[in-house]
């Protein structure tokens, strides 16, 4: 009987070692870690998961820390996104292990909350400084880049320094003033009056509607303000662009009118229907 028990224990140990080895041979270490945690959450005494967790976590942690070390030595501004993503993955693993009573008894994962906070502050500072550099160039193209940089800085840390006001300054510096001249309509039908009788269409009508549809001087869809010729003179605006439009062969037909009639009758019963 004792010999049978010893053989049974040996078989179980061999099976456990094989399962642990299967975990360690997987290529996707991140997924493997969560598979191990899932197994422990279902069965906290699982021998293969218990043996694999410390090894798998150490491998995953070292791999992400190695990437972080490489990114820290980079000069490109987008390194902050890469660093942030790596620390987020590590922090998610910490949270998953910390929320597993069985896993907490086996390992003590590292908490990267402070590192994530520092990454966000450093990224906000770098993008803010980049925006300042672009803004000092004092031209439209760099003003657009400055706007994007200040916006990115604000996304890393809300209201970082005066990033919001710097965004407004960069936006205003990137805006172009567009003068839209009255539309010149050279179409035969319009000038002859054919098909347009009774309508108040004019060159100024098309000009004003075009400016209105574009948003005028309060446009928000584009980094531009749109003015008519008289608005530009009134506000003393020096346009960056001038738009001259000419319409040809345009006919605005009169709407079709349809008349019809019908006869309706009904029998009225005295004493039942109202007057």
N, C-alpha and C positions, 0 to 999 in steps of 0.2 A: 504493500500500500504506500509506504514511504517512497519507494522507488518510482511508483506511478505519479505521485505528487511532484517529485523532483523533475521528472520528465515533462509534466504538464507546465510547471513553472518555467522550465527552459524553453519550451515551445512558445509560451506567452511572451517571454523576453525577446526571443528571436523575431516574433511577429511585431512587437513594439519597435524594435530596432529597425526593422524593414520599413514600417510606417513613418518613423522619424526620418529615415534616409530619403523616403519619397518626398517628404516636405522639403528637405534641403536640396534636392536635385531639381526643383522647379525653377523655371527661368524668370517668372514674374514674382520677385520677392515681395513686393508690396501686397499683391493679391494673396500670396501665401500666408503672410502675417495675419490678414483678416480671416482667412480660412481657418487658421489655427485658433484664433480668438473665438470664431463661431463654434468650433468644435468644443472648446473649453466652456463656453457659455451653456452648451447643451449637456456636456458631461465633464464636470470639473476634474474628475479623476482619470481622464483619458491619458494613458501613459505616453503615447506617441506625441500628442499635442503638448503635454507637459514638458517633455524633453526638448521638443523643437522650438518652443516659444523663445527662450533666452538666446538661442543661436540665431534664429531668423530675425529677431528684433535687432540684434547687434549688427548683422549683415546689412539690413535695410538702413539702419541709422548711419553706419559708416559710409554707405554708398551716397546717401544724400549729403552728408557732411563733406564728402570729397568734392561733390559738385559745387557746394557752397564755397568752398575754399578756392576753387577755380574761378567762379564768378566774381568773387571779391577782388581778384587781381585784374579784372577787366576794366577798360576805360570807357566802354560804350555806356551811354545813359540808360539803355534798356536792361542793363544788368540788374537793376533794382526789381524789375518784374520777375526775372529768373530767380533771384535770391528769395523774394517774397513767396513765390510758388513752392520752392523747396522747403522753406520753414513752415509753410502752411501744411504741407504733407506730413512733416514730422510732428507738428502739433496735433493733427488729426489722429495720428497713431497714438500719441500720448492720451488724448481724450478717450479713444477706443479702449485702451488698456486700463485707464483709470476708472472707466465705467464697468469694468469686468472684475468682479470680486475674485474669481479664480485666477485671473491673470495678474492682479495686483499682489497676490501672495507669492508669485514666482519671480517677478522683476519689478524694478523701480524705474519707469520711463522718465526721460528728460522732458521738462516743461520749457517750451520755447516762446512763451508769451512775451517776455522782455525783449528777446531778439527781434520778434515781429514788430513790436512797438518801435524799436530803434531803427529798423529797416524803413518803416513808413516815414519816420521823421527825417532820416538821411535822404530818402528819395525826394521828399517834398523840398528839402533844402537845395538839392542839386538841380531839380527842375526849375525852382525859383531863380537860382543863379543863372541858369541857361536862358530863361526868359529875360532877365536883366541885360544879358549880353546882346541878345537879339534886338531888344528895344533901343539900345544905345546906337545901333546902326542907323536908326532914323530913316528907314524907307519902308515902303508898303509890304514888300515881300518878307522882310525880316519881322515886320510888325505882325504878320499872320503867324509866323513861327513863334514869336513871343507869346501871342495869345494861346496857342496850343500848349506851350511850355507852362505858362501860369495856370492854365486849366488843369493840366496834369498834376502840378504841384498841389492845387486845391483838392484834387481827387485823392491824393495820398494822405493829406491831413487837411480837414475842412477848415477854411478861413486861415490857412497858414500865412502868417505875417499879414501883408496887405495884398495877397494874391488876387482877391476879387476886384479891388480897385485897379490893380495893374492889368487885369484882363480887360476891363473897360477902356483903359488908356490904350492898350494895344489894339483893341477892336476899332476904336475911333481912328487910330492912326492907319489902319488897314482899309478903311472905307474909301471908296471912290465916289466922286460926284458925277452923276450922269445927266447931261442936258438932252432932253427929248424935244426936238423941234416939231412944229406943226406938220402933220402928215400931208404930203403932196399927193393929191389924188388926180391922176391923169387919165382915168378910165373914161372911155367914150360914153358909156351908159350913164355914169354919174353926172358928167358935165352937160350932157344933152337933156338930162331930166327924165329919160326913159326909165320907167319902172321905179322911180324914186319920188314921185309926186306926193306931197303931203308930209314928207319926213324932214326933220331938222338935222340931218347928217351934215357935218362940216368937217373941215380939216382939224379945227380945234376940238371938235367932239371926239374924234379918234385919238387925238393927242392926250386929252384929259383922261379918257378911259384907259388908255395904255398905262399912263403914269399911275392911275389909281390901282389898276390890277397888279402892278409891280410893287405897290406899297408906298409910293411917293417918298417923301423925305423921312418917313418913319418906318421904312422897310426893315423887316426883321429876317426875312428868308435869305437875304443875300447881304454881303458886306458892301452895300452900296446905297446911295440915296439918289432919288430920281426927281428931277425938276423940269418944269416947263421953261420956255425961254423968258417969260415975264417973271416967273418965280425966281429964277437965277439972277435976273437984274435986280429985283426987289431985295433979295437977301445978300446981294453982293457975293455970289458964289462963282468961283473960278472952276469950271468943269474939267474933269480929267478925261472924260469921254463925251463925245457928241454923237447923238443918234439922229440920222436923217432917213426917213422912211418915205418911199414912193409906192403908191398903190396903182396897179394897172389891171384893166379888164375885170373890175369888180362890179357886180350888179346886185343890188339889194332889192329883190322883187317885193311887190305889194302882197300882203297875205291874202290867201284865197277866202272868199266869203260864200257860205252856203246858206240858202234860205229854204225852209220847208214849212208846211202847214199840215194840221191834222184836225179832224172833226171828232169831238167827244160828246156823247149824250148819255143821259141817265134818267130813268123813270123815278118820279117823286110820288110817294104815296101820302095822301093827305092825312094828317093826324099822327103820322109816325115820324116823318123827317122834320127837322127843324126848318125854319124859314130861310 
